[in-house]
Amino acid sequence: MNEDDDSIEIAMDDFARRFSMRPAKLMWLLGAGVSASAGILTAWDMICRFKRELYITQRKVSPQSVADLSSPAILATLDAFLAESDTLPEPGAPDEYSALFEATYPQEQDRRTYIDHMIRGMKPTHGHLALAALLRATHCNIVWTTNFDHLLADACARTFDTTAALNMASLDGTLLAGEFISEQQWPIEIKLHGDFRSRRLKNTSEELRHQDAQFRRQLVDACRRFGLIVAGYSGRDSSVMDALEEAVGEHGAYPNGLFWMHRGEAAPFERVTRLIAKARAAGLEAGIVRIENFDEAMIDLLRLLQDIDTSLLRAEGQERRRFSVAPAPLGKKSWPVLRMNAVRVTRPVNCRKIVCEIGGGKDVREAVEAAEGKIIVARTRAGVLGFGSDDEFRRVFAPFGITEFGIATFEDRRLRYDSQERGLLRRALVAAIARTHDMEARGRGSADILAPRVPGDPVWQDLRDVIGGPIVGSVPRKRDITWREGIGLRLDWASDQLWLLLEPRIVFDGGSEETKAITADFARERTARRYNQMLDKLVNYWSRRFAGQNLRALAIGDGLDAAFDVDRQSAFSWAAKP
C-alpha cells in the first residue's frame, strides 16, 4: 500500500463502532497471527527453522554452528544454501512456507507430529477468550480458521464451562460443516487446513492448491449470507484467497462488509489489497483495519457491547499481569530479555483553550489553514485546545466570536486512549522533532511518518553507517518514485506514562494508487533482512537522536508552546520471576 494512500483503510475506532451494530452478522476467518501471543511459532519462525534443518542434514554441519536464528549472518548463510536449489522458491515468496515444510518433512504423518509438538501445552490468549465470549453471547456464529491449534476450542470450554458447546468441522468432516451451517447449529468452528488431531492436514504447496472443493464452496456460500472479518491471516495460500475473491462476484456477497485486520504499518500482501479493492469496486463495504495485535483489537471490539460477560477476561488479565517499571541496567548486568521500541516522554501540563462559535474539527482545520495560522490545535467538547502565540489564536478565531480565552490542563484519563488531547500532544511532539532535526512529517491516522528533508546532508552520516549503505534512492522498477529511510512515530500509554513508539520505515515520494504494489514490494525487500541486531541498532539510533530536554514544537517567545523531554534509553523487560 502506498504511504499516502488511505483510501481502502478503515480506522480501528470506526470499525469498532460498525462492529457494535452487527456483530452476529459477521463471520471470522483466523490465521496464525492470532495465536502468536500464545507462544505458537509464526510462519516466519517455522520457515527459518525449516531452512536450518535442511542445511544441517544436507551439509552435515553441527547444529551449534547455525543455532542463533536472530543472526543476519546465519540467515544469509541459510538463504545462500537454499538459493542453490532448483525446486525451492526464493526467500519471501508466497509459497515459501509450504514448500519448505514439504521439503523438510515429506510425509504427512511427520508434519502432523511436528504441529502436535509445536502447540502442545499452549493456552488461549485474551483474543481467543474474547472471541469465545462473543460466541457465547451469540454475537458471533461461525469462525473459519487455517490454524491447526485447539486454542479457540479451549477458550470456549472455559467460557461455556463445557466442551460440547462448540461444533467443529475439519477436513475429515466437510459434509458435517455444511450440515452445521444449514441447520444453524451455532457456534461453529471450521478448520480449513485440518485439526492437529486430524488424519489429514493441509500445509504443503500441492495440498493447498487442492483445497477441499466442498469447504471452498461452503465458504463462498457463507460469504453470501454473512460479512467477514479476517484476522491474523496473511493471505499466502491461493486456495482460501481464490474462494474469497470468487465470493466477491456472487450476488449479495458480503452483505455486512469485508474487513481485513492487518498488524503494523507495513503493506499487506498485494493479493489482499487487490481483494479489498475488487470488493470496493463492486460496491461492497470493505477495508483494511490496522491493529496493534489481535488481543488488543478484540478488547476494543468488546468495549461497546453491553451484554458481554467479561469476568473471565478480567480474571485472566489479573493472573497474567506481571509487569513493573524496571530499572536501567547497571554494572555488569546481562542484556534485557526484550528490547522495546518505546521511549518515555515527559509532556506539557497545560495548553491554550479557546471557546468560540465554530463548528467541528474540520471547521477548525479549515479556519487555521485559511488564516495560515502558526498554531497546533484540536477540537474537543471543551473547546479548541492548542499551542501557539496568543496573537495567533486571536487572529485565527476572533471572526468566530471568542467567549473564553483560557488554559486547559491535560488529564491522564484523557490520555489513556487515542483521544483528541493525545492526538494534539502527538502532533506537537512530531512538530518539535521535525523542526529540531530538519525532517519532513506526514500524518497518517494515529501515527506520523518522518524522513530527513535533505538525506544527503552530512548530519545523517550516522544513519548511513547503521544502514550500511544509502538512505535515499529511486525504486528500480519505477525510477520516478524515490524512497528515503524514515521513522514512524506514535504515542501510546502504559504504566501511567506516555511513550513514543519508534518504527523504522521506508518513505516514498511520487507514488500513486497504481504503483502501491511496486512500492510495497520494494519496502518489503529492503526491510526483510533487518533482524534483531539491525533493528536494535536502528531503534538505538533514533531514540538517541530524538532524545533531549525542552524540545519545543514552535519555538515561540509568547503564548503557550509545547515542550517535551524525550528519554535516551528505550524501554526493556527482564525475565519474569516466579
Secondary structure, 3 states (H helix, E strand, C coil): CCCCCCCCECCHHHHHHHHHHCHHHEEEEECHHHHHHHCCCCHHHHHHHHHHHHHHHHHCCCHHHHCCCCCHHHHHHHHHHHHCCCCCCCCCCCCHHHHHHHHHCCCHHHHHHHHHHHHCCCCCCHHHHHHHHHHHCCCCCEEEECCCCCHHHHHHHHHHCCCCCCEEECHHHHHHHHHHHHCCCCCEEEECCCCCCCCCCCCCHHHHHCCCHHHHHHHHHHCCCCEEEEECCCCCCHHHHHHHHHHHCCCCCCCCCEEEEEECCCCCCHHHHHHHHHHHHCCCCEEEEEECCHHHHHHHHHCCCCCCCCHHHHHHHHHHCCCCCCCCCCCCCCCCCEEEEEEEEECCCEEEEEECCCCCHHHHHHHHHHCCCCCEEEEECCEEEEEECHHHHHHHHHHHCCCEEEEEECCHHHCCCCCHHHHHHHHHHHHHHHHHHCEEEEEECCEEEEEECCCCCHHHHHHHHHHCCCCEEEECCEEEEEEEEEEEEEEEEECCEEEEEEEEEEEEECCCHHHHHHHHHHHHHHHCCCCHHHHHHHHHHHHHHHCEEEEECCCCCCCECCEEEEEEEEEEECCCCC
